[in-house]
């Protein structure tokens, strides 16, 4: 039932309702899938096999799977990673030195005499 090239529909997880192709059989309960879903290991309980098969080799690359699905009329949209943007830094207030007032001059006896003149 589950062999390399079998077309399936993912019925569980984030990629649910996406069509995929079995690329490799990992063990009796899991397979490697690729197609309209992310290429990853998947439990066979999360797949619904369809009657159609695709001619691909074991461990075929993503581009080979895309070509095979395009030939069947199934469109695969490739997502590209976004470029990492610079994280906004926290604008911290810089500490300003408090303006210190100059000490008042004391009026000495000499200065008092000078003012009176």
Biopython code that builds the backbone (N, CA, C, O; Angstrom):
import numpy as np
from Bio.PDB.StructureBuilder import StructureBuilder

atoms = [
    (1, "UNK", "N", (0.817, -1.200, 0.000)),
    (1, "UNK", "CA", (0.000, 0.000, 0.000)),
    (1, "UNK", "C", (0.862, 1.266, 0.000)),
    (1, "UNK", "O", (0.674, 2.157, -0.829)),
    (2, "UNK", "N", (1.806, 1.333, 0.936)),
    (2, "UNK", "CA", (2.688, 2.493, 1.002)),
    (2, "UNK", "C", (4.021, 2.141, 0.350)),
    (2, "UNK", "O", (4.817, 1.390, 0.913)),
    (3, "UNK", "N", (4.261, 2.691, -0.846)),
    (3, "UNK", "CA", (5.527, 2.468, -1.526)),
    (3, "UNK", "C", (6.044, 3.805, -2.051)),
    (3, "UNK", "O", (5.306, 4.788, -2.111)),
    (4, "UNK", "N", (7.310, 3.826, -2.426)),
    (4, "UNK", "CA", (7.926, 5.052, -2.931)),
    (4, "UNK", "C", (7.188, 5.488, -4.193)),
    (4, "UNK", "O", (7.011, 4.699, -5.121)),
    (5, "UNK", "N", (6.760, 6.741, -4.222)),
    (5, "UNK", "CA", (6.042, 7.286, -5.370)),
    (5, "UNK", "C", (4.535, 7.345, -5.177)),
    (5, "UNK", "O", (3.837, 7.904, -6.022)),
    (6, "UNK", "N", (4.010, 6.785, -4.090)),
    (6, "UNK", "CA", (2.564, 6.796, -3.835)),
    (6, "UNK", "C", (2.120, 8.219, -3.494)),
    (6, "UNK", "O", (2.730, 8.879, -2.653)),
    (7, "UNK", "N", (1.072, 8.680, -4.140)),
    (7, "UNK", "CA", (0.499, 9.996, -3.856)),
    (7, "UNK", "C", (-0.435, 9.863, -2.664)),
    (7, "UNK", "O", (-1.261, 8.952, -2.617)),
    (8, "UNK", "N", (-0.306, 10.771, -1.701)),
    (8, "UNK", "CA", (-1.102, 10.724, -0.472)),
    (8, "UNK", "C", (-1.617, 12.116, -0.140)),
    (8, "UNK", "O", (-1.177, 13.118, -0.703)),
    (9, "UNK", "N", (-2.566, 12.147, 0.794)),
    (9, "UNK", "CA", (-3.055, 13.407, 1.348)),
    (9, "UNK", "C", (-2.752, 13.386, 2.834)),
    (9, "UNK", "O", (-3.053, 12.412, 3.524)),
    (10, "UNK", "N", (-2.166, 14.443, 3.313)),
    (10, "UNK", "CA", (-1.852, 14.550, 4.743)),
    (10, "UNK", "C", (-3.151, 14.893, 5.467)),
    (10, "UNK", "O", (-3.845, 15.829, 5.068)),
    (11, "UNK", "N", (-3.492, 14.154, 6.521)),
    (11, "UNK", "CA", (-4.770, 14.374, 7.205)),
    (11, "UNK", "C", (-4.600, 14.897, 8.626)),
    (11, "UNK", "O", (-5.588, 15.099, 9.332)),
    (12, "UNK", "N", (-3.360, 15.118, 9.052)),
    (12, "UNK", "CA", (-3.139, 15.600, 10.415)),
    (12, "UNK", "C", (-2.008, 16.620, 10.420)),
    (12, "UNK", "O", (-1.117, 16.587, 9.571)),
    (13, "UNK", "N", (-2.059, 17.518, 11.384)),
    (13, "UNK", "CA", (-0.972, 18.474, 11.570)),
    (13, "UNK", "C", (-1.155, 19.762, 10.798)),
    (13, "UNK", "O", (-2.212, 20.024, 10.226)),
    (14, "UNK", "N", (-0.097, 20.562, 10.795)),
    (14, "UNK", "CA", (-0.129, 21.869, 10.135)),
    (14, "UNK", "C", (-0.315, 21.753, 8.634)),
    (14, "UNK", "O", (-0.937, 22.613, 8.011)),
    (15, "UNK", "N", (0.221, 20.694, 8.057)),
    (15, "UNK", "CA", (0.175, 20.520, 6.610)),
    (15, "UNK", "C", (-1.033, 19.709, 6.156)),
    (15, "UNK", "O", (-1.035, 19.174, 5.047)),
    (16, "UNK", "N", (-2.053, 19.610, 6.990)),
    (16, "UNK", "CA", (-3.233, 18.814, 6.657)),
    (16, "UNK", "C", (-3.857, 19.308, 5.354)),
    (16, "UNK", "O", (-3.827, 20.503, 5.060)),
    (17, "UNK", "N", (-4.413, 18.401, 4.588)),
    (17, "UNK", "CA", (-5.072, 18.622, 3.301)),
    (17, "UNK", "C", (-4.089, 18.904, 2.171)),
    (17, "UNK", "O", (-4.503, 19.251, 1.065)),
    (18, "UNK", "N", (-2.798, 18.758, 2.436)),
    (18, "UNK", "CA", (-1.801, 18.948, 1.387)),
    (18, "UNK", "C", (-1.465, 17.620, 0.734)),
    (18, "UNK", "O", (-1.356, 16.597, 1.411)),
    (19, "UNK", "N", (-1.300, 17.636, -0.586)),
    (19, "UNK", "CA", (-0.939, 16.406, -1.294)),
    (19, "UNK", "C", (0.570, 16.219, -1.217)),
    (19, "UNK", "O", (1.339, 17.179, -1.272)),
    (20, "UNK", "N", (0.970, 14.965, -1.087)),
    (20, "UNK", "CA", (2.389, 14.663, -0.951)),
    (20, "UNK", "C", (2.703, 13.340, -1.626)),
    (20, "UNK", "O", (1.810, 12.571, -1.982)),
    (21, "UNK", "N", (3.987, 13.097, -1.792)),
    (21, "UNK", "CA", (4.476, 11.863, -2.395)),
    (21, "UNK", "C", (5.405, 11.198, -1.391)),
    (21, "UNK", "O", (6.194, 11.871, -0.728)),
    (22, "UNK", "N", (5.311, 9.885, -1.281)),
    (22, "UNK", "CA", (6.227, 9.151, -0.407)),
    (22, "UNK", "C", (7.574, 9.052, -1.120)),
    (22, "UNK", "O", (7.672, 8.525, -2.228)),
    (23, "UNK", "N", (8.609, 9.570, -0.458)),
    (23, "UNK", "CA", (9.946, 9.602, -1.033)),
    (23, "UNK", "C", (10.789, 8.437, -0.519)),
    (23, "UNK", "O", (11.634, 7.913, -1.245)),
    (24, "UNK", "N", (10.561, 8.033, 0.731)),
    (24, "UNK", "CA", (11.339, 6.941, 1.318)),
    (24, "UNK", "C", (10.514, 6.302, 2.428)),
    (24, "UNK", "O", (9.697, 6.968, 3.064)),
    (25, "UNK", "N", (10.728, 5.015, 2.658)),
    (25, "UNK", "CA", (10.071, 4.318, 3.761)),
    (25, "UNK", "C", (11.104, 4.180, 4.873)),
    (25, "UNK", "O", (12.113, 3.494, 4.711)),
    (26, "UNK", "N", (10.844, 4.839, 6.011)),
    (26, "UNK", "CA", (11.796, 4.851, 7.116)),
    (26, "UNK", "C", (11.693, 3.558, 7.913)),
    (26, "UNK", "O", (12.694, 2.869, 8.108)),
    (27, "UNK", "N", (10.501, 3.223, 8.372)),
    (27, "UNK", "CA", (10.251, 1.949, 9.049)),
    (27, "UNK", "C", (8.796, 1.574, 8.810)),
    (27, "UNK", "O", (8.135, 2.169, 7.959)),
    (28, "UNK", "N", (8.288, 0.587, 9.556)),
    (28, "UNK", "CA", (6.931, 0.106, 9.261)),
    (28, "UNK", "C", (5.846, 1.126, 9.607)),
    (28, "UNK", "O", (4.722, 0.998, 9.122)),
    (29, "UNK", "N", (6.145, 2.126, 10.423)),
    (29, "UNK", "CA", (5.133, 3.113, 10.816)),
    (29, "UNK", "C", (5.361, 4.507, 10.260)),
    (29, "UNK", "O", (4.473, 5.351, 10.378)),
    (30, "UNK", "N", (6.501, 4.785, 9.664)),
    (30, "UNK", "CA", (6.773, 6.147, 9.208)),
    (30, "UNK", "C", (7.433, 6.153, 7.835)),
    (30, "UNK", "O", (8.143, 5.224, 7.450)),
    (31, "UNK", "N", (7.169, 7.240, 7.113)),
    (31, "UNK", "CA", (7.706, 7.434, 5.769)),
    (31, "UNK", "C", (8.217, 8.865, 5.644)),
    (31, "UNK", "O", (7.867, 9.731, 6.445)),
    (32, "UNK", "N", (9.043, 9.101, 4.635)),
    (32, "UNK", "CA", (9.522, 10.444, 4.318)),
    (32, "UNK", "C", (8.663, 10.974, 3.187)),
    (32, "UNK", "O", (8.533, 10.324, 2.150)),
    (33, "UNK", "N", (8.070, 12.159, 3.377)),
    (33, "UNK", "CA", (7.159, 12.710, 2.373)),
    (33, "UNK", "C", (7.674, 14.054, 1.885)),
    (33, "UNK", "O", (8.487, 14.704, 2.540)),
    (34, "UNK", "N", (7.179, 14.456, 0.712)),
    (34, "UNK", "CA", (7.526, 15.750, 0.128)),
    (34, "UNK", "C", (6.430, 16.115, -0.862)),
    (34, "UNK", "O", (5.725, 15.237, -1.359)),
    (35, "UNK", "N", (6.282, 17.393, -1.149)),
    (35, "UNK", "CA", (5.265, 17.850, -2.093)),
    (35, "UNK", "C", (4.690, 19.179, -1.653)),
    (35, "UNK", "O", (5.429, 20.142, -1.451)),
    (36, "UNK", "N", (3.369, 19.238, -1.501)),
    (36, "UNK", "CA", (2.715, 20.463, -1.037)),
    (36, "UNK", "C", (2.863, 20.629, 0.470)),
    (36, "UNK", "O", (2.292, 21.545, 1.062)),
    (37, "UNK", "N", (3.622, 19.751, 1.075)),
    (37, "UNK", "CA", (3.886, 19.794, 2.511)),
    (37, "UNK", "C", (5.390, 19.942, 2.701)),
    (37, "UNK", "O", (6.162, 19.820, 1.750)),
    (38, "UNK", "N", (5.791, 20.203, 3.918)),
    (38, "UNK", "CA", (7.220, 20.282, 4.210)),
    (38, "UNK", "C", (7.831, 18.890, 4.129)),
    (38, "UNK", "O", (7.218, 17.913, 4.559)),
    (39, "UNK", "N", (9.017, 18.800, 3.586)),
    (39, "UNK", "CA", (9.689, 17.498, 3.465)),
    (39, "UNK", "C", (10.081, 17.039, 4.856)),
    (39, "UNK", "O", (10.907, 17.662, 5.522)),
    (40, "UNK", "N", (9.475, 15.937, 5.287)),
    (40, "UNK", "CA", (9.754, 15.451, 6.639)),
    (40, "UNK", "C", (9.252, 14.037, 6.835)),
    (40, "UNK", "O", (8.501, 13.497, 6.022)),
    (41, "UNK", "N", (9.683, 13.459, 7.925)),
    (41, "UNK", "CA", (9.234, 12.122, 8.310)),
    (41, "UNK", "C", (7.804, 12.239, 8.833)),
    (41, "UNK", "O", (7.476, 13.178, 9.557)),
    (42, "UNK", "N", (6.957, 11.279, 8.462)),
    (42, "UNK", "CA", (5.546, 11.354, 8.833)),
    (42, "UNK", "C", (5.039, 9.957, 9.186)),
    (42, "UNK", "O", (5.425, 8.967, 8.564)),
    (43, "UNK", "N", (4.179, 9.894, 10.181)),
    (43, "UNK", "CA", (3.542, 8.641, 10.564)),
    (43, "UNK", "C", (2.528, 8.265, 9.484)),
    (43, "UNK", "O", (1.818, 9.132, 8.973)),
    (44, "UNK", "N", (2.456, 6.984, 9.134)),
    (44, "UNK", "CA", (1.527, 6.577, 8.076)),
    (44, "UNK", "C", (0.071, 6.714, 8.512)),
    (44, "UNK", "O", (-0.826, 6.731, 7.668)),
    (45, "UNK", "N", (-0.175, 6.812, 9.818)),
    (45, "UNK", "CA", (-1.538, 7.035, 10.303)),
    (45, "UNK", "C", (-2.016, 8.447, 9.976)),
    (45, "UNK", "O", (-3.215, 8.723, 10.017)),
    (46, "UNK", "N", (-1.084, 9.340, 9.653)),
    (46, "UNK", "CA", (-1.432, 10.722, 9.325)),
    (46, "UNK", "C", (-1.573, 10.934, 7.820)),
    (46, "UNK", "O", (-1.725, 12.067, 7.363)),
    (47, "UNK", "N", (-1.523, 9.849, 7.049)),
    (47, "UNK", "CA", (-1.619, 9.925, 5.589)),
    (47, "UNK", "C", (-2.805, 9.124, 5.082)),
    (47, "UNK", "O", (-3.158, 8.083, 5.635)),
    (48, "UNK", "N", (-3.412, 9.632, 4.020)),
    (48, "UNK", "CA", (-4.483, 8.916, 3.322)),
    (48, "UNK", "C", (-3.963, 8.632, 1.908)),
    (48, "UNK", "O", (-3.861, 9.554, 1.100)),
    (49, "UNK", "N", (-3.634, 7.375, 1.596)),
    (49, "UNK", "CA", (-3.074, 7.081, 0.267)),
    (49, "UNK", "C", (-4.129, 7.226, -0.831)),
    (49, "UNK", "O", (-5.299, 6.905, -0.626)),
    (50, "UNK", "N", (-3.707, 7.708, -1.984)),
    (50, "UNK", "CA", (-4.575, 7.827, -3.151)),
    (50, "UNK", "C", (-4.208, 6.721, -4.139)),
    (50, "UNK", "O", (-3.198, 6.038, -3.968)),
    (51, "UNK", "N", (-5.026, 6.551, -5.164)),
    (51, "UNK", "CA", (-4.796, 5.488, -6.141)),
    (51, "UNK", "C", (-3.652, 5.801, -7.096)),
    (51, "UNK", "O", (-3.156, 4.896, -7.768)),
    (52, "UNK", "N", (-3.227, 7.039, -7.175)),
    (52, "UNK", "CA", (-2.220, 7.449, -8.147)),
    (52, "UNK", "C", (-0.806, 7.264, -7.601)),
    (52, "UNK", "O", (-0.562, 7.386, -6.400)),
    (53, "UNK", "N", (0.111, 6.968, -8.510)),
    (53, "UNK", "CA", (1.527, 6.882, -8.146)),
    (53, "UNK", "C", (2.339, 7.745, -9.105)),
    (53, "UNK", "O", (1.891, 8.075, -10.203)),
    (54, "UNK", "N", (3.531, 8.101, -8.667)),
    (54, "UNK", "CA", (4.439, 8.928, -9.452)),
    (54, "UNK", "C", (5.741, 8.157, -9.594)),
    (54, "UNK", "O", (6.177, 7.493, -8.654)),
    (55, "UNK", "N", (6.368, 8.240, -10.770)),
    (55, "UNK", "CA", (7.647, 7.553, -10.954)),
    (55, "UNK", "C", (8.763, 8.457, -10.448)),
    (55, "UNK", "O", (9.171, 9.403, -11.122)),
    (56, "UNK", "N", (9.248, 8.151, -9.252)),
    (56, "UNK", "CA", (10.408, 8.851, -8.696)),
    (56, "UNK", "C", (11.320, 7.815, -8.056)),
    (56, "UNK", "O", (10.891, 6.714, -7.710)),
    (57, "UNK", "N", (12.574, 8.186, -7.906)),
    (57, "UNK", "CA", (13.525, 7.290, -7.259)),
    (57, "UNK", "C", (13.437, 7.455, -5.755)),
    (57, "UNK", "O", (12.921, 8.454, -5.253)),
    (58, "UNK", "N", (13.948, 6.465, -5.046)),
    (58, "UNK", "CA", (14.007, 6.544, -3.591)),
    (58, "UNK", "C", (14.922, 7.706, -3.211)),
    (58, "UNK", "O", (15.978, 7.889, -3.816)),
    (59, "UNK", "N", (14.525, 8.483, -2.220)),
    (59, "UNK", "CA", (15.250, 9.672, -1.751)),
    (59, "UNK", "C", (15.413, 10.715, -2.852)),
    (59, "UNK", "O", (16.457, 11.362, -2.941)),
    (60, "UNK", "N", (14.393, 10.884, -3.691)),
    (60, "UNK", "CA", (14.439, 11.885, -4.754)),
    (60, "UNK", "C", (14.496, 13.284, -4.146)),
    (60, "UNK", "O", (13.983, 13.516, -3.052)),
    (61, "UNK", "N", (15.121, 14.206, -4.862)),
    (61, "UNK", "CA", (15.238, 15.580, -4.366)),
    (61, "UNK", "C", (13.890, 16.293, -4.473)),
    (61, "UNK", "O", (12.966, 15.816, -5.132)),
    (62, "UNK", "N", (13.805, 17.434, -3.815)),
    (62, "UNK", "CA", (12.561, 18.212, -3.824)),
    (62, "UNK", "C", (12.224, 18.654, -5.247)),
    (62, "UNK", "O", (11.057, 18.639, -5.639)),
    (63, "UNK", "N", (13.233, 19.046, -6.018)),
    (63, "UNK", "CA", (12.970, 19.500, -7.388)),
    (63, "UNK", "C", (12.429, 18.361, -8.256)),
    (63, "UNK", "O", (11.586, 18.597, -9.121)),
    (64, "UNK", "N", (12.899, 17.133, -8.038)),
    (64, "UNK", "CA", (12.371, 15.985, -8.786)),
    (64, "UNK", "C", (10.902, 15.738, -8.440)),
    (64, "UNK", "O", (10.093, 15.434, -9.316)),
    (65, "UNK", "N", (10.572, 15.869, -7.170)),
    (65, "UNK", "CA", (9.185, 15.671, -6.729)),
    (65, "UNK", "C", (8.288, 16.753, -7.323)),
    (65, "UNK", "O", (7.174, 16.466, -7.759)),
    (66, "UNK", "N", (8.770, 17.997, -7.341)),
    (66, "UNK", "CA", (7.981, 19.104, -7.893)),
    (66, "UNK", "C", (7.717, 18.876, -9.377)),
    (66, "UNK", "O", (6.600, 19.099, -9.844)),
    (67, "UNK", "N", (8.725, 18.436, -10.122)),
    (67, "UNK", "CA", (8.544, 18.165, -11.556)),
    (67, "UNK", "C", (7.510, 17.063, -11.778)),
    (67, "UNK", "O", (6.670, 17.169, -12.672)),
    (68, "UNK", "N", (7.569, 16.016, -10.971)),
    (68, "UNK", "CA", (6.635, 14.897, -11.120)),
    (68, "UNK", "C", (5.205, 15.332, -10.805)),
    (68, "UNK", "O", (4.266, 14.926, -11.490)),
    (69, "UNK", "N", (5.039, 16.156, -9.774)),
    (69, "UNK", "CA", (3.696, 16.619, -9.421)),
    (69, "UNK", "C", (3.163, 17.611, -10.454)),
    (69, "UNK", "O", (1.964, 17.623, -10.734)),
    (70, "UNK", "N", (4.039, 18.446, -11.025)),
    (70, "UNK", "CA", (3.603, 19.371, -12.077)),
    (70, "UNK", "C", (3.111, 18.603, -13.299)),
    (70, "UNK", "O", (2.165, 19.031, -13.960)),
    (71, "UNK", "N", (3.742, 17.480, -13.602)),
    (71, "UNK", "CA", (3.316, 16.656, -14.733)),
    (71, "UNK", "C", (1.912, 16.096, -14.499)),
    (71, "UNK", "O", (1.166, 15.860, -15.450)),
    (72, "UNK", "N", (1.552, 15.882, -13.222)),
    (72, "UNK", "CA", (0.216, 15.379, -12.889)),
    (72, "UNK", "C", (-0.804, 16.505, -12.760)),
    (72, "UNK", "O", (-2.000, 16.244, -12.627)),
    (73, "UNK", "N", (-0.344, 17.753, -12.799)),
    (73, "UNK", "CA", (-1.253, 18.892, -12.674)),
    (73, "UNK", "C", (-1.426, 19.379, -11.248)),
    (73, "UNK", "O", (-2.368, 20.116, -10.957)),
    (74, "UNK", "N", (-0.545, 18.984, -10.367)),
    (74, "UNK", "CA", (-0.597, 19.430, -8.969)),
    (74, "UNK", "C", (0.464, 20.502, -8.784)),
    (74, "UNK", "O", (1.653, 20.259, -8.990)),
    (75, "UNK", "N", (0.024, 21.684, -8.397)),
    (75, "UNK", "CA", (0.941, 22.816, -8.267)),
    (75, "UNK", "C", (1.555, 22.832, -6.870)),
    (75, "UNK", "O", (0.852, 22.706, -5.867)),
    (76, "UNK", "N", (2.867, 22.989, -6.821)),
    (76, "UNK", "CA", (3.592, 23.057, -5.553)),
    (76, "UNK", "C", (4.186, 24.456, -5.431)),
    (76, "UNK", "O", (4.934, 24.900, -6.302)),
    (77, "UNK", "N", (3.849, 25.143, -4.351)),
    (77, "UNK", "CA", (4.363, 26.490, -4.117)),
    (77, "UNK", "C", (5.552, 26.381, -3.177)),
    (77, "UNK", "O", (5.430, 25.871, -2.063)),
    (78, "UNK", "N", (6.698, 26.862, -3.632)),
    (78, "UNK", "CA", (7.895, 26.845, -2.790)),
    (78, "UNK", "C", (7.910, 28.089, -1.922)),
    (78, "UNK", "O", (7.756, 29.207, -2.415)),
    (79, "UNK", "N", (8.094, 27.889, -0.637)),
    (79, "UNK", "CA", (8.210, 29.024, 0.269)),
    (79, "UNK", "C", (9.682, 29.323, 0.469)),
    (79, "UNK", "O", (10.507, 28.415, 0.567)),
    (80, "UNK", "N", (9.998, 30.599, 0.530)),
    (80, "UNK", "CA", (11.380, 31.013, 0.724)),
    (80, "UNK", "C", (11.524, 31.601, 2.111)),
    (80, "UNK", "O", (10.608, 32.233, 2.637)),
    (81, "UNK", "N", (12.681, 31.385, 2.689)),
    (81, "UNK", "CA", (12.929, 31.932, 4.012)),
    (81, "UNK", "C", (13.076, 33.445, 3.912)),
    (81, "UNK", "O", (13.667, 33.968, 2.967)),
    (82, "UNK", "N", (12.537, 34.118, 4.886)),
    (82, "UNK", "CA", (12.677, 35.566, 4.925)),
    (82, "UNK", "C", (14.063, 35.922, 5.428)),
    (82, "UNK", "O", (14.676, 35.186, 6.202)),
    (83, "UNK", "N", (14.537, 37.065, 4.969)),
    (83, "UNK", "CA", (15.830, 37.526, 5.458)),
    (83, "UNK", "C", (15.651, 38.053, 6.867)),
    (83, "UNK", "O", (14.651, 38.694, 7.190)),
    (84, "UNK", "N", (16.620, 37.777, 7.681)),
    (84, "UNK", "CA", (16.546, 38.221, 9.071)),
    (84, "UNK", "C", (16.701, 39.733, 9.125)),
    (84, "UNK", "O", (17.666, 40.292, 8.603)),
    (85, "UNK", "N", (15.755, 40.373, 9.751)),
    (85, "UNK", "CA", (15.818, 41.823, 9.909)),
    (85, "UNK", "C", (16.452, 42.138, 11.252)),
    (85, "UNK", "O", (16.426, 41.329, 12.180)),
    (86, "UNK", "N", (17.017, 43.321, 11.333)),
    (86, "UNK", "CA", (17.634, 43.733, 12.590)),
    (86, "UNK", "C", (16.543, 43.977, 13.619)),
    (86, "UNK", "O", (15.547, 44.648, 13.349)),
    (87, "UNK", "N", (16.750, 43.425, 14.790)),
    (87, "UNK", "CA", (15.764, 43.612, 15.841)),
    (87, "UNK", "C", (15.876, 45.033, 16.378)),
    (87, "UNK", "O", (16.981, 45.547, 16.555)),
    (88, "UNK", "N", (14.749, 45.663, 16.636)),
    (88, "UNK", "CA", (14.825, 47.030, 17.155)),
    (88, "UNK", "C", (15.421, 47.031, 18.556)),
    (88, "UNK", "O", (14.991, 46.289, 19.439)),
    (89, "UNK", "N", (16.405, 47.870, 18.731)),
    (89, "UNK", "CA", (17.055, 47.956, 20.038)),
    (89, "UNK", "C", (16.274, 48.865, 20.959)),
    (89, "UNK", "O", (15.495, 49.708, 20.516)),
    (90, "UNK", "N", (16.489, 48.683, 22.214)),
    (90, "UNK", "CA", (15.783, 49.497, 23.192)),
    (90, "UNK", "C", (16.482, 50.844, 23.304)),
    (90, "UNK", "O", (17.683, 50.907, 23.566)),
    (91, "UNK", "N", (15.735, 51.912, 23.108)),
    (91, "UNK", "CA", (16.303, 53.254, 23.216)),
    (91, "UNK", "C", (16.323, 53.640, 24.684)),
    (91, "UNK", "O", (15.286, 53.898, 25.296)),
    (92, "UNK", "N", (17.502, 53.672, 25.221)),
    (92, "UNK", "CA", (17.627, 53.993, 26.636)),
    (92, "UNK", "C", (17.960, 55.465, 26.792)),
    (92, "UNK", "O", (18.727, 56.030, 26.011)),
    (93, "UNK", "N", (17.380, 56.072, 27.798)),
    (93, "UNK", "CA", (17.626, 57.485, 28.055)),
    (93, "UNK", "C", (19.036, 57.640, 28.604)),
    (93, "UNK", "O", (19.436, 56.947, 29.540)),
    (94, "UNK", "N", (19.781, 58.562, 28.003)),
    (94, "UNK", "CA", (21.135, 58.785, 28.496)),
    (94, "UNK", "C", (21.069, 59.700, 29.713)),
    (94, "UNK", "O", (20.262, 60.628, 29.776)),
    (95, "UNK", "N", (21.925, 59.416, 30.660)),
    (95, "UNK", "CA", (21.920, 60.208, 31.886)),
    (95, "UNK", "C", (22.609, 61.539, 31.617)),
    (95, "UNK", "O", (23.750, 61.581, 31.156)),
    (96, "UNK", "N", (21.914, 62.602, 31.907)),
    (96, "UNK", "CA", (22.487, 63.932, 31.738)),
    (96, "UNK", "C", (23.012, 64.396, 33.083)),
    (96, "UNK", "O", (22.409, 64.150, 34.128)),
    (97, "UNK", "N", (24.155, 65.075, 33.031)),
    (97, "UNK", "CA", (24.703, 65.599, 34.272)),
    (97, "UNK", "C", (23.861, 66.789, 34.700)),
    (97, "UNK", "O", (23.609, 67.698, 33.908)),
    (98, "UNK", "N", (23.434, 66.783, 35.932)),
    (98, "UNK", "CA", (22.644, 67.934, 36.382)),
    (98, "UNK", "C", (23.522, 69.180, 36.413)),
    (98, "UNK", "O", (24.680, 69.153, 36.831)),
    (99, "UNK", "N", (22.925, 70.264, 35.955)),
    (99, "UNK", "CA", (23.680, 71.517, 35.943)),
    (99, "UNK", "C", (23.832, 71.994, 37.378)),
    (99, "UNK", "O", (22.858, 72.215, 38.098)),
    (100, "UNK", "N", (25.064, 72.139, 37.757)),
    (100, "UNK", "CA", (25.318, 72.578, 39.130)),
    (100, "UNK", "C", (25.462, 74.096, 39.149)),
    (100, "UNK", "O", (26.171, 74.683, 38.332)),
    (101, "UNK", "N", (24.794, 74.692, 40.070)),
    (101, "UNK", "CA", (24.875, 76.151, 40.210)),
    (101, "UNK", "C", (26.186, 76.500, 40.903)),
    (101, "UNK", "O", (26.637, 75.815, 41.821)),
    (102, "UNK", "N", (26.773, 77.581, 40.431)),
    (102, "UNK", "CA", (28.018, 78.012, 41.060)),
    (102, "UNK", "C", (27.691, 78.594, 42.424)),
    (102, "UNK", "O", (26.687, 79.287, 42.590)),
    (103, "UNK", "N", (28.524, 78.315, 43.377)),
    (103, "UNK", "CA", (28.228, 78.836, 44.721)),
    (103, "UNK", "C", (28.253, 80.367, 44.730)),
    (103, "UNK", "O", (29.080, 81.006, 44.080)),
    (104, "UNK", "N", (27.333, 80.911, 45.478)),
    (104, "UNK", "CA", (27.243, 82.376, 45.569)),
    (104, "UNK", "C", (28.464, 82.913, 46.310)),
    (104, "UNK", "O", (28.942, 82.331, 47.284)),
    (105, "UNK", "N", (28.946, 84.049, 45.805)),
    (105, "UNK", "CA", (30.112, 84.657, 46.460)),
    (105, "UNK", "C", (29.677, 85.382, 47.717)),
    (105, "UNK", "O", (28.658, 86.072, 47.758)),
    (106, "UNK", "N", (30.473, 85.199, 48.711)),
    (106, "UNK", "CA", (30.174, 85.881, 49.966)),
    (106, "UNK", "C", (30.701, 87.309, 49.881)),
    (106, "UNK", "O", (31.782, 87.590, 49.363)),
    (107, "UNK", "N", (29.899, 88.153, 50.401)),
    (107, "UNK", "CA", (30.353, 89.545, 50.397)),
    (107, "UNK", "C", (31.281, 89.754, 51.583)),
    (107, "UNK", "O", (30.905, 89.615, 52.747)),
    (108, "UNK", "N", (32.465, 90.082, 51.241)),
    (108, "UNK", "CA", (33.441, 90.342, 52.297)),
    (108, "UNK", "C", (33.446, 91.830, 52.631)),
    (108, "UNK", "O", (32.801, 92.631, 51.955)),
    (109, "UNK", "N", (34.138, 92.167, 53.619)),
    (109, "UNK", "CA", (34.191, 93.565, 54.062)),
    (109, "UNK", "C", (34.808, 94.444, 52.989)),
    (109, "UNK", "O", (34.395, 95.592, 52.825)),
    (110, "UNK", "N", (35.796, 93.929, 52.248)),
    (110, "UNK", "CA", (36.441, 94.717, 51.200)),
    (110, "UNK", "C", (35.457, 95.006, 50.077)),
    (110, "UNK", "O", (35.412, 96.126, 49.569)),
    (111, "UNK", "N", (34.674, 94.018, 49.684)),
    (111, "UNK", "CA", (33.736, 94.191, 48.581)),
    (111, "UNK", "C", (32.619, 95.150, 48.959)),
    (111, "UNK", "O", (32.128, 95.899, 48.114)),
    (112, "UNK", "N", (32.222, 95.132, 50.207)),
    (112, "UNK", "CA", (31.178, 96.048, 50.651)),
    (112, "UNK", "C", (31.658, 97.489, 50.546)),
    (112, "UNK", "O", (30.901, 98.384, 50.168)),
    (113, "UNK", "N", (32.920, 97.699, 50.884)),
    (113, "UNK", "CA", (33.485, 99.040, 50.804)),
    (113, "UNK", "C", (33.576, 99.488, 49.363)),
    (113, "UNK", "O", (33.328, 100.655, 49.058)),
    (114, "UNK", "N", (33.937, 98.552, 48.448)),
    (114, "UNK", "CA", (34.069, 98.893, 47.039)),
    (114, "UNK", "C", (32.711, 99.251, 46.443)),
    (114, "UNK", "O", (32.627, 100.134, 45.589)),
    (115, "UNK", "N", (31.672, 98.592, 46.872)),
    (115, "UNK", "CA", (30.334, 98.872, 46.349)),
    (115, "UNK", "C", (29.860, 100.247, 46.802)),
    (115, "UNK", "O", (29.192, 100.958, 46.051)),
    (116, "UNK", "N", (30.196, 100.608, 47.993)),
    (116, "UNK", "CA", (29.750, 101.890, 48.518)),
    (116, "UNK", "C", (30.435, 103.041, 47.801)),
    (116, "UNK", "O", (29.844, 104.116, 47.693)),
    (117, "UNK", "N", (31.611, 102.871, 47.322)),
    (117, "UNK", "CA", (32.338, 103.947, 46.660)),
    (117, "UNK", "C", (31.787, 104.226, 45.341)),
    (117, "UNK", "O", (32.282, 105.109, 44.640)),
]
sb = StructureBuilder()
sb.init_structure("model")
sb.init_model(0)
sb.init_chain("A")
sb.init_seg("    ")
for serial, (resi, resn, name, xyz) in enumerate(atoms, 1):
    if name == "N":
        sb.init_residue(resn, " ", resi, " ")
    sb.init_atom(name, np.array(xyz, "f"), 0.0, 1.0, " ", f" {name:<3s}", serial, name[0])
structure = sb.get_structure()
